[in-house]
Amino acid sequence: MKLSQRLQTIASMIEGRYSHIWDCCCDHGLLGATLLKQGRCDAIHFVDIVPSITNTLIAKLEQFYPLTALSQQTWHVHCHDVHKLPLAQYRSQSPHLVIIAGVGGELTASFVKAIQQHALAIGQSVEFILSPVHHTYQLREALSSLTLGLVNEHLITENKRFYEVLHLSSDTTTPVSLVGDKIWSHHNTDINQHYLTRLLNHYRLAIKGATDQTHANMLREAISAYQALASQQ
């Protein structure tokens, strides 16, 4: 199967070679298999919490990427909660790369916080590439409180949907913007305005049904931030 534009973008944002790459919520394993084929790491870890997915993936990997045929690489499949990645079993002096794509921004933030906390506790450096399906503002707000800086970010349009992709590292001091300052330079004004219109419509609709005051305040902040950005485009 061909990689989607979003997964192609994620793959293109990976520079150099990592000791370990964790493809979380891996689904069919297309991204991880591509990175394995490209030789981007010593070991690729496919992670999903659904047993039927991981069992099917193991069979496919054994067929197309038998470990006996891999000279300098290996793969592992983990049926595991992403909050509890077994990083301690695979500690290395070089950073691990954790990729989380295809889930909501709030769940992504929860994953990142748990992984980062564990990584700090065992002294393992970890980088992240994140691409949530929604609630990106909530994710960025959560990331701003962590010891992670921005390496790069992109805005992807695919099948009439928009996706933000963020590469983060504790080795950079560039702060994570709440609205993604860097992504707006990668597209023309029409695309930017279309995405901003969608974001503002979403948050304006969401605030009408907000019953929790803290959540409502966050929505107001998001609307204000995106309105200010829209006026600059």
C-alpha positions as CSV (number, residue, x, y, z in Angstrom):
1,M,0.0,0.0,0.0
2,K,1.2,3.5,-0.8
3,L,1.9,5.9,2.0
4,S,-0.5,8.7,2.5
5,Q,0.8,12.3,2.1
6,R,0.8,12.7,5.8
7,L,2.9,9.6,6.5
8,Q,5.2,10.6,3.6
9,T,5.7,14.0,5.3
10,I,6.5,12.3,8.6
11,A,9.0,10.1,7.0
12,S,10.6,13.1,5.2
13,M,11.0,15.0,8.5
14,I,13.3,12.2,9.9
15,E,16.9,13.2,9.3
16,G,19.8,10.9,10.1
17,R,19.6,7.5,11.7
18,Y,18.2,6.7,15.2
19,S,19.0,3.8,17.5
20,H,15.2,3.2,18.1
21,I,12.1,4.5,16.4
22,W,8.7,3.8,18.0
23,D,5.8,3.8,15.5
24,C,2.9,4.2,18.0
25,C,-0.8,3.5,17.1
26,C,0.8,1.9,14.1
27,D,-2.4,0.4,12.5
28,H,-1.2,-1.5,9.4
29,G,2.5,-0.6,10.1
30,L,3.0,1.2,6.8
31,L,5.1,4.0,8.2
32,G,7.3,1.8,10.3
33,A,7.8,-0.6,7.4
34,T,8.9,2.3,5.1
35,L,11.4,3.5,7.7
36,L,12.7,-0.1,8.1
37,K,13.1,-0.3,4.3
38,Q,14.9,3.1,4.3
39,G,17.3,2.1,7.0
40,R,16.4,5.0,9.3
41,C,17.1,3.1,12.6
42,D,18.8,0.2,14.2
43,A,15.4,-1.1,15.5
44,I,11.9,-0.2,14.7
45,H,9.1,-0.7,17.3
46,F,5.5,-1.1,16.1
47,V,3.1,-0.3,18.9
48,D,-0.7,-0.8,19.1
49,I,-3.0,-1.8,21.9
50,V,-5.3,-3.9,19.7
51,P,-4.2,-7.6,19.6
52,S,-5.7,-8.3,16.2
53,I,-3.7,-5.5,14.6
54,T,-0.4,-6.5,16.2
55,N,-0.9,-10.2,15.4
56,T,-1.6,-9.4,11.7
57,L,1.4,-7.1,11.6
58,I,3.7,-9.7,13.0
59,A,2.7,-12.2,10.2
60,K,3.3,-9.5,7.5
61,L,6.6,-8.5,8.9
62,E,7.8,-12.1,9.1
63,Q,6.8,-12.6,5.5
64,F,8.3,-9.4,4.0
65,Y,11.0,-8.5,6.5
66,P,12.3,-11.7,8.1
67,L,14.7,-11.0,10.8
68,T,17.2,-13.5,9.4
69,A,17.4,-11.3,6.2
70,L,18.1,-8.0,8.1
71,S,21.8,-7.5,8.6
72,Q,21.9,-4.2,10.6
73,Q,18.3,-3.7,11.6
74,T,15.7,-5.4,13.7
75,W,12.0,-4.9,14.5
76,H,9.7,-5.5,17.5
77,V,5.9,-5.5,17.7
78,H,4.4,-4.5,21.0
79,C,0.8,-4.9,22.0
80,H,1.0,-2.2,24.5
81,D,-0.5,0.9,26.0
82,V,1.5,3.8,24.5
83,H,1.5,5.5,28.0
84,K,3.8,2.7,29.1
85,L,6.4,2.2,26.4
86,P,9.1,-0.2,27.6
87,L,11.9,2.3,27.0
88,A,14.0,1.0,29.8
89,Q,14.5,-2.3,28.0
90,Y,16.1,-0.6,25.0
91,R,18.1,2.2,26.6
92,S,20.8,3.8,24.3
93,Q,23.1,6.8,24.5
94,S,21.5,8.3,21.4
95,P,17.9,9.6,21.3
96,H,14.9,7.5,20.6
97,L,12.3,8.8,18.2
98,V,8.6,8.3,19.1
99,I,6.0,8.9,16.4
100,I,2.4,9.3,17.4
101,A,-0.1,9.9,14.6
102,G,-3.8,9.4,14.0
103,V,-5.2,10.0,17.5
104,G,-6.7,13.2,19.1
105,G,-4.6,16.0,20.5
106,E,-5.6,15.4,24.1
107,L,-4.7,11.7,24.0
108,T,-1.5,12.6,22.2
109,A,-0.6,15.0,24.9
110,S,-1.3,12.4,27.5
111,F,1.0,9.9,25.7
112,V,3.8,12.5,25.4
113,K,3.6,13.5,29.1
114,A,3.8,9.9,30.2
115,I,6.6,8.9,27.8
116,Q,8.7,12.1,28.6
117,Q,8.3,11.6,32.3
118,H,9.5,7.9,32.1
119,A,12.3,8.9,29.7
120,L,13.6,11.6,32.1
121,A,13.4,9.1,35.0
122,I,15.7,6.6,33.3
123,G,17.9,9.1,31.6
124,Q,16.9,8.3,28.1
125,S,16.7,11.2,25.5
126,V,13.6,11.1,23.4
127,E,12.4,13.0,20.4
128,F,8.8,13.1,19.1
129,I,7.0,13.5,15.8
130,L,3.3,14.1,16.4
131,S,0.4,14.5,14.0
132,P,-3.0,14.5,15.8
133,V,-6.3,14.3,13.9
134,H,-7.8,17.2,15.9
135,H,-7.5,19.3,19.0
136,T,-4.1,20.6,18.0
137,Y,-4.4,23.8,20.1
138,Q,-5.0,21.7,23.2
139,L,-1.9,19.6,22.3
140,R,0.3,22.6,21.8
141,E,-0.9,24.1,25.1
142,A,0.1,20.9,26.9
143,L,3.5,20.7,25.1
144,S,4.4,24.3,26.2
145,S,4.7,23.1,29.8
146,L,7.2,20.3,28.9
147,T,10.9,20.4,28.4
148,L,10.5,20.0,24.6
149,G,11.4,22.4,21.9
150,L,10.4,22.6,18.3
151,V,12.6,21.1,15.6
152,N,10.2,21.6,12.7
153,E,6.5,21.7,11.8
154,H,4.4,21.3,8.7
155,L,0.7,21.7,7.7
156,I,-0.6,18.9,5.4
157,T,-3.7,18.9,3.3
158,E,-5.1,15.5,2.4
159,N,-8.5,14.3,1.3
160,K,-10.0,17.7,2.2
161,R,-8.6,17.5,5.7
162,F,-5.8,19.4,7.4
163,Y,-3.1,17.9,9.6
164,E,-0.3,19.5,11.6
165,V,2.9,17.6,12.0
166,L,5.4,18.6,14.8
167,H,8.9,17.4,15.4
168,L,10.0,18.0,19.0
169,S,13.3,17.5,20.9
170,S,14.6,18.3,24.4
171,D,17.9,19.4,22.7
172,T,16.4,22.5,21.1
173,T,15.2,25.7,22.9
174,T,12.8,26.9,20.2
175,P,9.4,27.2,22.0
176,V,6.3,25.4,20.7
177,S,3.9,28.0,19.5
178,L,0.2,27.7,20.5
179,V,-0.8,28.3,16.9
180,G,2.2,26.9,15.0
181,D,4.0,30.0,13.8
182,K,6.2,28.2,11.4
183,I,3.6,26.2,9.5
184,W,2.0,29.3,7.9
185,S,5.1,30.0,5.8
186,H,4.8,26.7,4.0
187,H,1.5,27.4,2.1
188,N,-0.1,30.1,0.1
189,T,-2.6,32.6,1.7
190,D,-5.7,30.8,0.3
191,I,-4.7,27.5,2.0
192,N,-3.9,29.3,5.2
193,Q,-7.2,31.2,5.3
194,H,-9.1,28.0,4.5
195,Y,-7.5,26.2,7.4
196,L,-7.9,29.1,9.8
197,T,-11.6,29.4,8.8
198,R,-12.1,25.7,9.7
199,L,-10.3,26.1,13.0
200,L,-12.3,29.2,14.0
201,N,-15.6,27.6,13.0
202,H,-14.8,24.5,15.0
203,Y,-13.9,26.4,18.2
204,R,-16.8,28.8,17.9
205,L,-19.2,25.8,17.6
206,A,-17.4,24.0,20.5
207,I,-17.7,27.0,22.9
208,K,-21.5,27.1,22.5
209,G,-21.7,23.6,24.1
210,A,-19.0,24.1,26.7
211,T,-20.2,23.5,30.2
212,D,-16.9,23.4,32.0
213,Q,-15.5,26.9,32.7
214,T,-11.8,25.9,32.3
215,H,-12.6,24.3,29.0
216,A,-14.6,27.3,27.9
217,N,-11.7,29.6,28.8
218,M,-9.3,27.5,26.7
219,L,-11.7,27.7,23.7
220,R,-11.9,31.5,24.1
221,E,-8.1,31.7,24.1
222,A,-7.9,29.5,21.0
223,I,-10.4,31.7,19.2
224,S,-8.6,34.8,20.1
225,A,-5.2,33.4,19.0
226,Y,-6.5,32.2,15.7
227,Q,-8.4,35.4,15.0
228,A,-5.1,37.3,15.6
229,L,-3.3,35.0,13.2
230,A,-6.0,35.3,10.6
231,S,-5.7,39.1,10.6
232,Q,-2.0,38.7,9.7
233,Q,-2.5,36.4,6.7
